[in-house]
Amino acid sequence: MGNVVKIYSLSTCSHCKAAKKFLSDASVPYDFTDVDLLEGDEKALVLNEVKKYNPRLTFPTIIVNNDRVIIGFQDREIKEALGL
């Protein structure tokens, strides 16, 4: 089984776009949520979820295999977490 990658991002964030492009270029499947495009209760729920991983609520917040949290676009850290 491959790596499970979840990205909490903002649709306008250049670092978030770079992280997504990096994963796509490496053929790593990932799931993402653009938090700024959510509304109401759904947005509040997702922000609470992000706070569990990253209390400062900065983006991107990347979770690899449900246990490794990477804050920001850190390509070396992402490669290491994914075993690339």
NORJO-V991690 format. One record per pair of residues at least 6 apart in sequence whose ideal C-beta (glycine too) atoms are under 8 Angstrom apart, sorted by the first residue. I is the first residue (numbers start at 1). GAP is how many residues later the second one is. If there is no record, write none. Layout:
BEGIN
i = <I | I>
gap = <GAP | GAP>
END
This chain:
BEGIN
i = <2 | 2 | 3 | 3 | 3 | 3 | 3 | 3 | 4 | 4 | 4 | 5 | 5 | 5 | 5 | 5 | 5 | 5 | 5 | 5 | 5 | 6 | 6 | 6 | 6 | 6 | 6 | 7 | 7 | 7 | 7 | 7 | 7 | 7 | 7 | 7 | 7 | 7 | 7 | 8 | 8 | 8 | 8 | 8 | 8 | 8 | 8 | 8 | 8 | 8 | 8 | 8 | 9 | 9 | 9 | 9 | 9 | 9 | 9 | 9 | 9 | 9 | 10 | 10 | 10 | 10 | 10 | 10 | 11 | 11 | 11 | 12 | 13 | 13 | 15 | 15 | 15 | 15 | 16 | 16 | 16 | 16 | 18 | 19 | 19 | 19 | 19 | 20 | 20 | 22 | 22 | 22 | 23 | 23 | 23 | 26 | 26 | 26 | 28 | 28 | 33 | 35 | 35 | 35 | 35 | 35 | 38 | 47 | 50 | 50 | 51 | 53 | 53 | 53 | 54 | 54 | 54 | 56 | 58 | 58 | 60 | 60 | 60 | 61 | 61 | 61 | 62 | 62 | 62 | 62 | 63 | 63 | 64 | 64 | 64 | 64 | 65 | 68 | 70 | 70 | 70 | 78>
gap = <26 | 27 | 25 | 61 | 62 | 78 | 79 | 80 | 60 | 61 | 62 | 18 | 23 | 24 | 25 | 26 | 57 | 58 | 59 | 60 | 77 | 24 | 25 | 26 | 27 | 56 | 57 | 9 | 12 | 13 | 16 | 23 | 24 | 25 | 26 | 53 | 54 | 55 | 56 | 24 | 25 | 27 | 38 | 41 | 42 | 45 | 46 | 51 | 52 | 53 | 54 | 55 | 7 | 10 | 11 | 23 | 24 | 25 | 26 | 50 | 51 | 52 | 6 | 24 | 25 | 26 | 49 | 50 | 23 | 25 | 26 | 24 | 46 | 47 | 44 | 45 | 57 | 58 | 18 | 43 | 44 | 57 | 55 | 41 | 43 | 54 | 59 | 10 | 12 | 51 | 53 | 56 | 6 | 7 | 55 | 53 | 56 | 58 | 54 | 56 | 13 | 8 | 11 | 12 | 15 | 24 | 8 | 10 | 7 | 11 | 6 | 8 | 10 | 16 | 7 | 15 | 17 | 15 | 13 | 14 | 11 | 12 | 13 | 8 | 9 | 10 | 7 | 8 | 9 | 16 | 6 | 7 | 6 | 14 | 17 | 18 | 16 | 13 | 7 | 8 | 11 | 6>
END
